[in-house]
């Protein structure tokens, strides 16, 4: 059977590798025989530490192209490739490369679909500074390009890891003073680096100054194989000049000083504000002694010192390795005390590129003093084979022999020799030949690459277990590309680039092979045709989203999940938080909560937010809707009562964690947890005093968090707060008329719901006005409100019932939408409520009208509405004022399947109806679906396996997303969808007796989280 899967699962081929090889945890200089791998589904991403970053890598000259476009100046590689085409194996260049300059959006989309965490790329120095110097002018087109690329990456949840110099020195500096042969380069590189920090540092949190100074110095100045192509004439008469015995050392010296200068300016001027890290990328093979002799063992150590130590010793200890100073002598430059001090410790992390291993044998004879070269100074004879047997399989490139044991040995060496620095593996990969005689199918077969990544990732895991501080891994390379002196004759890419067919990208076999394994590892409940195949499913539609997935929605459509502070955070008496009305309500009136519980601990997100953010990221959600606890920021509700810095810190940490994991925060400012101090002082939202205090609170939020929060929601469901808190007394503060006999704390069900809503609306409008006047232009965010509504179906076809359904909409939805759209309450409410409905002044009406950039809509269910011919005027209540009798049952048949909550029935068509109604009635506003979900009963008799099997929830989401898609196609401007909820949580008056989460929370076992089948369904949905 032919099977073609989407590119989105390629990541799992790399990260969820299934082969297991035997691993020696000890470091050895003896070559280890390669072991055959076997399938082992226990090896996966979860075997790596939380927060471990997986990415893929590139470089500007190899990927960008557009060599003469966008104001870019020439670099040494442009000159090298065009002036000396014979030095490139296929006489090619990077003029076009993979054309990422024009195709970055397509490539970022592919990166996102694959599921990568990060993307490593380099900035072309001559694209920003065509002349290499600030005095030569800054190219704004280059600035714009990299800003666009960074914005695209961040918008798609990818962390940018940026290299400042990846071998493409501006040609202007090469011609003026010899580039890195001159100390003048140091200041110019520092200026270039500072320009990058200024322009891009708000987005870039991981900088590397240089990529492989070893390769640049040796290949560019000792052998002449790469730009600028310098070496001694005796070494290669085709070089353009040079001295292989001095220039490599001089170039590395200035590279290191340029690195240190760039790090110094970053740490002194930018790091504290931008909160990023900076490092350097080094490379080395692993060197195995050719024999057990001490001479060969010493030779292997010298080989390490002349490659890794050449650069690592100065940045770790401030000077070159002693063996280099001894053997190279006066040809090795010296650092001044100031330079040594600047170099020592000049990194937050080390980037390490590892590809291959080899043997090292002692070279007994000293080199000819008339033919000195870096290549012979170490007195090491490096070879890839011993007794005719290579150290490992040979790749397309003759220098690359597969030796994964060296990967582990190198990491253990770094730990021991250099005090265990933080390390990111910034390149690791293998190539195959670009053979034009191969069929397309054969060209896509990269089974050797699969094995390479498999073996190396397992060695990486072993290093981590041995205590090496590895924080991330980047595969080389994302795409086939221009591979320097090899041109396009070899292919390192995970994705095949068809250089003869408009650079079309095609997934290689690695993708297909590992995609299937990745699905198995993730526990996806889908295999071919059905998004989730669940035992007991009776209706295929309940799990069929084979034709409905993320790509079914418009580009940029946001899919997230939602929460609320009191339901999730816990830590009710920690971190300086003051009490809210829900603290008082649950503790003073525990009988009003179904299971007599509270949100004191809830699901403890206050302490577990990092774990929870990781869950969001792993599931693939774009955004997270959360609310701030007013009393955590202002324990007494007012600025005059003091700002709680611990609360500020907590939300800063949460927001930063979200953004660091590519999750956009959508923040609700008020989600029903009014500070008790304001309730005690003046009755909370029953008083106009609340408006100014709410405005002050929102301004605090805008000031503290608005630089990162771009979607604000003032209020969540003012209808629920007013109705349940002041008409029925079911929610805090628990007020209602005494005649209702609900044991309320006092109140008037005929007036207070309207008063509370009135001041909620005015508080909302005041907050929006403040944001627009003082913050929006600078912070570039949007602000809105979340309103909830059912859809109301006429109980019969009679005009009376049809009118009742419209009144029901007015009294639930129009109660808030009309004032914000037209400046006043619906006419039906004015007529039926009369003087009990407050009035807006002209100024208030004007302030309310248009007071939202977007509408948050919470939809769960539908109801029938029947005309109610009369009401008891002596016992007025919001619940009867609409003269509509609301019911979920008609002629004994419910409107839809009932959920655990008695108010919730399965009615997906109502979702589309409310959206169409909003489009027509309220001028088609911008909408985010901020809640939509389904609950099941917390049944303690179920096993964990049974509790995780949430068939109906999957059906609910699938059907509602299908209706949403139809509404969008009909022109409704919906821009995002948030599922309620990420986890089971404290569900207000129902306590913990019902569960809305797509992840199960085990309240009896330390609040441990377990993904339900619906979580796997969403992960699958989001990755297509």
Buried (B, 14 or more C-beta within 10 A) or exposed (E): EEEEBBBBBBBBBBBBBBBBBEBEEEBEBEBBEBEEBEEEEEBBBBBBEEBBBBBBBBBBBBBBBBBEBBBBBBBBBBBBBEEBEEBBBEEBBBBBBBBBBBBBBEBBBBBBBBBBBBBBBBBBBBBBBBBBBBEBEBBEEBBEBBBEBBEBBBBBBBBBBBBBBBBBBBBBBBEBBBBBBBBBBBBBBBBBBBBBBEBBBBBBBBBBBBBBBBBBBBBBBBBBBBBBBBBBEEBBEEBBEBBBBBBBBBBBBBBBBBBBBBBBBBEEBBBEEBEBBBBBBBBBBBBBBBEEEEBBBBBBBBBBBBBBBBBBBBBBBBBBBEBBEEBBEEBBBEBEEEBBEBBBBBBBBBBBBBBBBBBBBBBEEEBEEEEBBBBBBBBBBBEBEBEEEBBBBBBBBEEBBBBBBBBBBBBBBBBEBBEBBBBBBBBBBBBBBBEEEEEEEEBBBBEBBBBBBBBBBBBBBBBBEBEBBBBBBBBBBBBBBBBBBBBBBBBBBBBBBEBEEEBEBBBBBBBBBBBBBBBBBBEBBBEEEBBBBBEEBEEEEBBBBEEBBBEBBEEEBBBBBBBBBBBBBBBBEBBBBBBBBBBBBBEEBEEBBBEEBBBBBBBBBBBBBBEBBBBBBBBBBBBBBBBBBBBBBBBBBBBEBEBBEBBBEBBEEBBBBBBBBBBBBBBBBBBBBBBBBBBBBBBBBBBBBBBEBBBBBBBBBBEBBBBBBBBBBBBBBBBBBBBBBBBBBBBBBBBBBEEBEBEBBEBBBBBBBBBBBBBBBBBBBBBBBBBEEBBBEEBEBBBBBBBBBBBBBBBBEEEBBBBBBBBBBBBBBBBBBBBBBBBBBBEBBBEBBEEBBBEBEEEBBEBBBBBBBBBBBBBBBBBBBBBBEEBEEEEBBBBBBBBBBBEBEEEEEBBBEBBBBEEBBBBBBBBBBBBBBBBEBBEBBBBBBBBBBBBBEBEEEEEEEEBBBBBBBBBBBBBBBBBBBBBBEEEBBBBBBBBBBBBBBBBBBBBBBBBBBBBBBEBEEEBEBBBBBBBBBBBBBBBB
